[in-house]
Amino acid sequence: MIGEDQICEFLSKIIVEEKKISLQDLKKRVKEHFKDKLTAEDTAISETRPGEQMIEQRVRNIISHKSFPKSAIYKNETFYLK
């Protein structure tokens, strides 16, 4: 299972290199980056967010839990380098 901490590490690398990334692009890139490590639990459909895979829910959780990297800010559905 891919955890929020792994997603945050990946986001941190993207932010440093690219300066920003939208939430939609991050969800897509997380699935691409971790494609060989995704488990059935990661790709299962969320019970609380129908139509969304658990891996996508974890990406959104880093926003609601405010656990995204300290080097990033989140505004208007986009992460930016501080």
N, CA, C and O atoms as CSV, one atom per row, in Angstrom:
chain,resi,resn,atom,element,x,y,z
A,1,MET,N,N,0.842,-1.178,0.000
A,1,MET,CA,C,0.000,0.000,0.000
A,1,MET,C,C,0.894,1.251,0.000
A,1,MET,O,O,1.873,1.337,0.741
A,2,ILE,N,N,0.532,2.197,-0.840
A,2,ILE,CA,C,1.250,3.470,-0.913
A,2,ILE,C,C,0.640,4.417,0.126
A,2,ILE,O,O,-0.562,4.679,0.106
A,3,GLY,N,N,1.472,4.922,1.024
A,3,GLY,CA,C,0.996,5.782,2.101
A,3,GLY,C,C,1.142,7.256,1.796
A,3,GLY,O,O,1.797,7.655,0.833
A,4,GLU,N,N,0.515,8.054,2.644
A,4,GLU,CA,C,0.574,9.502,2.483
A,4,GLU,C,C,2.014,10.005,2.552
A,4,GLU,O,O,2.369,10.960,1.861
A,5,ASP,N,N,2.842,9.373,3.377
A,5,ASP,CA,C,4.237,9.815,3.492
A,5,ASP,C,C,4.988,9.638,2.180
A,5,ASP,O,O,5.801,10.489,1.819
A,6,GLN,N,N,4.733,8.551,1.462
A,6,GLN,CA,C,5.378,8.320,0.169
A,6,GLN,C,C,4.878,9.324,-0.868
A,6,GLN,O,O,5.649,9.807,-1.697
A,7,ILE,N,N,3.598,9.628,-0.815
A,7,ILE,CA,C,3.024,10.612,-1.732
A,7,ILE,C,C,3.636,11.983,-1.463
A,7,ILE,O,O,3.948,12.723,-2.397
A,8,CYS,N,N,3.807,12.320,-0.188
A,8,CYS,CA,C,4.406,13.612,0.177
A,8,CYS,C,C,5.850,13.718,-0.301
A,8,CYS,O,O,6.268,14.771,-0.782
A,9,GLU,N,N,6.606,12.646,-0.172
A,9,GLU,CA,C,7.989,12.654,-0.664
A,9,GLU,C,C,8.022,12.891,-2.167
A,9,GLU,O,O,8.835,13.671,-2.662
A,10,PHE,N,N,7.140,12.220,-2.886
A,10,PHE,CA,C,7.059,12.382,-4.331
A,10,PHE,C,C,6.654,13.816,-4.678
A,10,PHE,O,O,7.243,14.430,-5.567
A,11,LEU,N,N,5.654,14.348,-3.979
A,11,LEU,CA,C,5.207,15.722,-4.203
A,11,LEU,C,C,6.349,16.705,-3.949
A,11,LEU,O,O,6.529,17.659,-4.706
A,12,SER,N,N,7.104,16.475,-2.904
A,12,SER,CA,C,8.221,17.363,-2.570
A,12,SER,C,C,9.226,17.449,-3.716
A,12,SER,O,O,9.707,18.534,-4.043
A,13,LYS,N,N,9.542,16.316,-4.321
A,13,LYS,CA,C,10.481,16.292,-5.452
A,13,LYS,C,C,9.928,17.075,-6.639
A,13,LYS,O,O,10.651,17.825,-7.295
A,14,ILE,N,N,8.646,16.890,-6.901
A,14,ILE,CA,C,8.014,17.592,-8.024
A,14,ILE,C,C,8.038,19.097,-7.779
A,14,ILE,O,O,8.393,19.869,-8.671
A,15,ILE,N,N,7.665,19.509,-6.582
A,15,ILE,CA,C,7.592,20.932,-6.250
A,15,ILE,C,C,8.961,21.604,-6.403
A,15,ILE,O,O,9.058,22.704,-6.947
A,16,VAL,N,N,10.008,20.943,-5.925
A,16,VAL,CA,C,11.358,21.510,-6.023
A,16,VAL,C,C,11.776,21.660,-7.486
A,16,VAL,O,O,12.360,22.673,-7.872
A,17,GLU,N,N,11.474,20.647,-8.294
A,17,GLU,CA,C,11.897,20.660,-9.692
A,17,GLU,C,C,11.016,21.526,-10.591
A,17,GLU,O,O,11.520,22.215,-11.478
A,18,GLU,N,N,9.704,21.491,-10.365
A,18,GLU,CA,C,8.775,22.125,-11.299
A,18,GLU,C,C,8.065,23.363,-10.761
A,18,GLU,O,O,7.394,24.071,-11.512
A,19,LYS,N,N,8.210,23.622,-9.481
A,19,LYS,CA,C,7.650,24.809,-8.807
A,19,LYS,C,C,6.151,24.759,-8.562
A,19,LYS,O,O,5.663,25.468,-7.681
A,20,LYS,N,N,5.396,23.947,-9.306
A,20,LYS,CA,C,3.957,23.811,-9.051
A,20,LYS,C,C,3.413,22.560,-9.738
A,20,LYS,O,O,4.000,22.040,-10.688
A,21,ILE,N,N,2.269,22.092,-9.224
A,21,ILE,CA,C,1.547,20.987,-9.851
A,21,ILE,C,C,0.091,21.044,-9.393
A,21,ILE,O,O,-0.191,21.284,-8.219
A,22,SER,N,N,-0.820,20.825,-10.321
A,22,SER,CA,C,-2.242,20.824,-9.963
A,22,SER,C,C,-2.584,19.516,-9.252
A,22,SER,O,O,-1.877,18.516,-9.376
A,23,LEU,N,N,-3.672,19.552,-8.516
A,23,LEU,CA,C,-4.144,18.350,-7.815
A,23,LEU,C,C,-4.429,17.236,-8.815
A,23,LEU,O,O,-4.054,16.087,-8.580
A,24,GLN,N,N,-5.079,17.555,-9.912
A,24,GLN,CA,C,-5.404,16.536,-10.915
A,24,GLN,C,C,-4.137,15.914,-11.494
A,24,GLN,O,O,-4.058,14.695,-11.651
A,25,ASP,N,N,-3.148,16.743,-11.810
A,25,ASP,CA,C,-1.892,16.219,-12.347
A,25,ASP,C,C,-1.157,15.376,-11.308
A,25,ASP,O,O,-0.560,14.353,-11.645
A,26,LEU,N,N,-1.201,15.800,-10.055
A,26,LEU,CA,C,-0.539,15.021,-9.000
A,26,LEU,C,C,-1.181,13.646,-8.877
A,26,LEU,O,O,-0.472,12.644,-8.781
A,27,LYS,N,N,-2.500,13.578,-8.879
A,27,LYS,CA,C,-3.168,12.273,-8.770
A,27,LYS,C,C,-2.742,11.368,-9.926
A,27,LYS,O,O,-2.449,10.190,-9.724
A,28,LYS,N,N,-2.711,11.916,-11.117
A,28,LYS,CA,C,-2.316,11.139,-12.297
A,28,LYS,C,C,-0.859,10.687,-12.189
A,28,LYS,O,O,-0.544,9.529,-12.461
A,29,ARG,N,N,0.012,11.586,-11.798
A,29,ARG,CA,C,1.443,11.263,-11.726
A,29,ARG,C,C,1.766,10.300,-10.584
A,29,ARG,O,O,2.683,9.488,-10.704
A,30,VAL,N,N,1.031,10.380,-9.490
A,30,VAL,CA,C,1.223,9.418,-8.398
A,30,VAL,C,C,0.915,8.015,-8.901
A,30,VAL,O,O,1.671,7.078,-8.647
A,31,LYS,N,N,-0.193,7.877,-9.611
A,31,LYS,CA,C,-0.548,6.545,-10.144
A,31,LYS,C,C,0.489,6.050,-11.138
A,31,LYS,O,O,0.812,4.862,-11.149
A,32,GLU,N,N,1.012,6.928,-11.964
A,32,GLU,CA,C,2.052,6.541,-12.937
A,32,GLU,C,C,3.361,6.181,-12.224
A,32,GLU,O,O,3.985,5.165,-12.531
A,33,HIS,N,N,3.764,7.020,-11.276
A,33,HIS,CA,C,5.042,6.826,-10.581
A,33,HIS,C,C,5.070,5.528,-9.772
A,33,HIS,O,O,6.083,4.828,-9.744
A,34,PHE,N,N,3.972,5.218,-9.127
A,34,PHE,CA,C,3.903,4.043,-8.251
A,34,PHE,C,C,3.216,2.844,-8.903
A,34,PHE,O,O,2.871,1.885,-8.212
A,35,LYS,N,N,3.013,2.883,-10.221
A,35,LYS,CA,C,2.204,1.856,-10.896
A,35,LYS,C,C,2.648,0.418,-10.602
A,35,LYS,O,O,1.804,-0.472,-10.497
A,36,ASP,N,N,3.936,0.181,-10.470
A,36,ASP,CA,C,4.419,-1.182,-10.212
A,36,ASP,C,C,4.297,-1.590,-8.750
A,36,ASP,O,O,4.509,-2.754,-8.411
A,37,LYS,N,N,3.955,-0.635,-7.880
A,37,LYS,CA,C,3.852,-0.907,-6.446
A,37,LYS,C,C,2.421,-0.836,-5.931
A,37,LYS,O,O,2.170,-1.152,-4.768
A,38,LEU,N,N,1.475,-0.425,-6.778
A,38,LEU,CA,C,0.088,-0.298,-6.342
A,38,LEU,C,C,-0.496,-1.666,-5.994
A,38,LEU,O,O,-0.328,-2.637,-6.732
A,39,THR,N,N,-1.180,-1.721,-4.863
A,39,THR,CA,C,-1.827,-2.957,-4.424
A,39,THR,C,C,-3.318,-2.897,-4.756
A,39,THR,O,O,-3.829,-1.872,-5.207
A,40,ALA,N,N,-3.997,-4.007,-4.525
A,40,ALA,CA,C,-5.449,-4.027,-4.722
A,40,ALA,C,C,-6.118,-3.009,-3.799
A,40,ALA,O,O,-7.135,-2.416,-4.158
A,41,GLU,N,N,-5.548,-2.809,-2.618
A,41,GLU,CA,C,-6.088,-1.818,-1.681
A,41,GLU,C,C,-5.950,-0.401,-2.242
A,41,GLU,O,O,-6.845,0.426,-2.066
A,42,ASP,N,N,-4.843,-0.125,-2.909
A,42,ASP,CA,C,-4.625,1.196,-3.509
A,42,ASP,C,C,-5.618,1.488,-4.625
A,42,ASP,O,O,-6.094,2.615,-4.761
A,43,THR,N,N,-5.927,0.483,-5.415
A,43,THR,CA,C,-6.777,0.689,-6.587
A,43,THR,C,C,-8.264,0.430,-6.310
A,43,THR,O,O,-9.105,0.621,-7.188
A,44,ALA,N,N,-8.580,-0.005,-5.086
A,44,ALA,CA,C,-9.985,-0.226,-4.720
A,44,ALA,C,C,-10.728,1.107,-4.717
A,44,ALA,O,O,-10.143,2.157,-4.454
A,45,ILE,N,N,-12.009,1.048,-5.009
A,45,ILE,CA,C,-12.842,2.249,-4.994
A,45,ILE,C,C,-13.171,2.609,-3.543
A,45,ILE,O,O,-13.545,1.751,-2.743
A,46,SER,N,N,-13.025,3.874,-3.229
A,46,SER,CA,C,-13.300,4.371,-1.884
A,46,SER,C,C,-14.775,4.216,-1.540
A,46,SER,O,O,-15.649,4.467,-2.369
A,47,GLU,N,N,-15.038,3.800,-0.312
A,47,GLU,CA,C,-16.428,3.698,0.147
A,47,GLU,C,C,-16.993,5.072,0.487
A,47,GLU,O,O,-18.202,5.285,0.396
A,48,THR,N,N,-16.134,6.000,0.877
A,48,THR,CA,C,-16.606,7.328,1.278
A,48,THR,C,C,-16.553,8.340,0.138
A,48,THR,O,O,-17.201,9.385,0.201
A,49,ARG,N,N,-15.792,8.036,-0.892
A,49,ARG,CA,C,-15.709,8.912,-2.069
A,49,ARG,C,C,-15.927,8.063,-3.323
A,49,ARG,O,O,-14.967,7.733,-4.019
A,50,PRO,N,N,-17.179,7.710,-3.615
A,50,PRO,CA,C,-17.478,6.855,-4.766
A,50,PRO,C,C,-16.874,7.397,-6.056
A,50,PRO,O,O,-16.901,8.602,-6.308
A,51,GLY,N,N,-16.333,6.501,-6.863
A,51,GLY,CA,C,-15.731,6.884,-8.129
A,51,GLY,C,C,-14.272,7.262,-8.006
A,51,GLY,O,O,-13.629,7.591,-9.003
A,52,GLU,N,N,-13.735,7.218,-6.785
A,52,GLU,CA,C,-12.351,7.594,-6.560
A,52,GLU,C,C,-11.602,6.400,-5.957
A,52,GLU,O,O,-12.084,5.768,-5.017
A,53,GLN,N,N,-10.438,6.104,-6.499
A,53,GLN,CA,C,-9.624,5.027,-5.949
A,53,GLN,C,C,-9.017,5.468,-4.622
A,53,GLN,O,O,-8.871,6.662,-4.358
A,54,MET,N,N,-8.668,4.498,-3.797
A,54,MET,CA,C,-8.079,4.802,-2.490
A,54,MET,C,C,-6.785,5.598,-2.620
A,54,MET,O,O,-6.516,6.471,-1.795
A,55,ILE,N,N,-5.981,5.313,-3.641
A,55,ILE,CA,C,-4.737,6.071,-3.828
A,55,ILE,C,C,-5.052,7.551,-4.079
A,55,ILE,O,O,-4.324,8.427,-3.613
A,56,GLU,N,N,-6.130,7.828,-4.809
A,56,GLU,CA,C,-6.542,9.211,-5.060
A,56,GLU,C,C,-7.053,9.858,-3.775
A,56,GLU,O,O,-6.824,11.042,-3.530
A,57,GLN,N,N,-7.746,9.067,-2.961
A,57,GLN,CA,C,-8.228,9.579,-1.683
A,57,GLN,C,C,-7.050,9.965,-0.791
A,57,GLN,O,O,-7.106,10.984,-0.102
A,58,ARG,N,N,-5.990,9.167,-0.796
A,58,ARG,CA,C,-4.811,9.487,0.016
A,58,ARG,C,C,-4.146,10.778,-0.464
A,58,ARG,O,O,-3.636,11.553,0.345
A,59,VAL,N,N,-4.152,11.008,-1.780
A,59,VAL,CA,C,-3.618,12.270,-2.294
A,59,VAL,C,C,-4.437,13.432,-1.737
A,59,VAL,O,O,-3.869,14.435,-1.303
A,60,ARG,N,N,-5.733,13.310,-1.744
A,60,ARG,CA,C,-6.595,14.370,-1.209
A,60,ARG,C,C,-6.425,14.498,0.312
A,60,ARG,O,O,-6.539,15.590,0.869
A,61,ASN,N,N,-6.150,13.368,0.972
A,61,ASN,CA,C,-5.979,13.404,2.430
A,61,ASN,C,C,-4.803,14.285,2.844
A,61,ASN,O,O,-4.851,14.917,3.900
A,62,ILE,N,N,-3.760,14.336,2.038
A,62,ILE,CA,C,-2.625,15.179,2.437
A,62,ILE,C,C,-3.018,16.651,2.453
A,62,ILE,O,O,-2.380,17.462,3.125
A,63,ILE,N,N,-4.066,16.992,1.715
A,63,ILE,CA,C,-4.584,18.361,1.747
A,63,ILE,C,C,-5.436,18.555,3.002
A,63,ILE,O,O,-5.223,19.501,3.760
A,64,SER,N,N,-6.395,17.663,3.219
A,64,SER,CA,C,-7.292,17.827,4.367
A,64,SER,C,C,-6.556,17.663,5.688
A,64,SER,O,O,-6.924,18.299,6.676
A,65,HIS,N,N,-5.530,16.831,5.728
A,65,HIS,CA,C,-4.739,16.653,6.954
A,65,HIS,C,C,-3.613,17.678,7.059
A,65,HIS,O,O,-2.897,17.735,8.058
A,66,LYS,N,N,-3.472,18.488,6.004
A,66,LYS,CA,C,-2.388,19.483,5.926
A,66,LYS,C,C,-1.016,18.847,6.188
A,66,LYS,O,O,-0.166,19.411,6.878
A,67,SER,N,N,-0.834,17.661,5.614
A,67,SER,CA,C,0.421,16.923,5.807
A,67,SER,C,C,1.346,17.027,4.595
A,67,SER,O,O,2.329,16.293,4.498
A,68,PHE,N,N,1.033,17.934,3.674
A,68,PHE,CA,C,1.891,18.089,2.504
A,68,PHE,C,C,3.214,18.732,2.925
A,68,PHE,O,O,3.305,19.305,4.011
A,69,PRO,N,N,4.232,18.642,2.079
A,69,PRO,CA,C,5.566,19.139,2.453
A,69,PRO,C,C,5.553,20.599,2.892
A,69,PRO,O,O,4.779,21.406,2.376
A,70,LYS,N,N,6.409,20.926,3.837
A,70,LYS,CA,C,6.521,22.298,4.350
A,70,LYS,C,C,6.980,23.275,3.268
A,70,LYS,O,O,6.749,24.480,3.376
A,71,SER,N,N,7.628,22.755,2.233
A,71,SER,CA,C,8.110,23.599,1.143
A,71,SER,C,C,7.002,23.966,0.152
A,71,SER,O,O,7.246,24.686,-0.816
A,72,ALA,N,N,5.792,23.471,0.395
A,72,ALA,CA,C,4.686,23.691,-0.538
A,72,ALA,C,C,3.538,24.438,0.122
A,72,ALA,O,O,3.333,24.365,1.334
A,73,ILE,N,N,2.797,25.157,-0.710
A,73,ILE,CA,C,1.518,25.725,-0.291
A,73,ILE,C,C,0.473,25.192,-1.259
A,73,ILE,O,O,0.784,24.858,-2.402
A,74,TYR,N,N,-0.761,25.114,-0.796
A,74,TYR,CA,C,-1.852,24.611,-1.625
A,74,TYR,C,C,-2.899,25.702,-1.746
A,74,TYR,O,O,-3.428,26.189,-0.747
A,75,LYS,N,N,-3.191,26.080,-2.994
A,75,LYS,CA,C,-4.166,27.137,-3.246
A,75,LYS,C,C,-4.806,26.902,-4.606
A,75,LYS,O,O,-4.118,26.611,-5.585
A,76,ASN,N,N,-6.131,27.031,-4.659
A,76,ASN,CA,C,-6.868,26.903,-5.924
A,76,ASN,C,C,-6.557,25.588,-6.640
A,76,ASN,O,O,-6.315,25.567,-7.846
A,77,GLU,N,N,-6.569,24.493,-5.879
A,77,GLU,CA,C,-6.354,23.146,-6.402
A,77,GLU,C,C,-4.979,22.949,-7.050
A,77,GLU,O,O,-4.816,22.126,-7.951
A,78,THR,N,N,-3.994,23.723,-6.573
A,78,THR,CA,C,-2.630,23.606,-7.082
A,78,THR,C,C,-1.647,23.721,-5.926
A,78,THR,O,O,-1.826,24.530,-5.016
A,79,PHE,N,N,-0.603,22.896,-5.979
A,79,PHE,CA,C,0.500,22.993,-5.027
A,79,PHE,C,C,1.560,23.887,-5.657
A,79,PHE,O,O,1.864,23.767,-6.844
A,80,TYR,N,N,2.121,24.792,-4.843
A,80,TYR,CA,C,3.180,25.700,-5.290
A,80,TYR,C,C,4.374,25.602,-4.348
A,80,TYR,O,O,4.220,25.288,-3.168
A,81,LEU,N,N,5.547,25.868,-4.870
A,81,LEU,CA,C,6.742,25.981,-4.029
A,81,LEU,C,C,6.644,27.287,-3.255
A,81,LEU,O,O,6.330,28.330,-3.829
A,82,LYS,N,N,6.912,27.233,-1.946
A,82,LYS,CA,C,6.879,28.453,-1.118
A,82,LYS,C,C,7.953,29.429,-1.548
A,82,LYS,O,O,8.075,30.507,-0.967
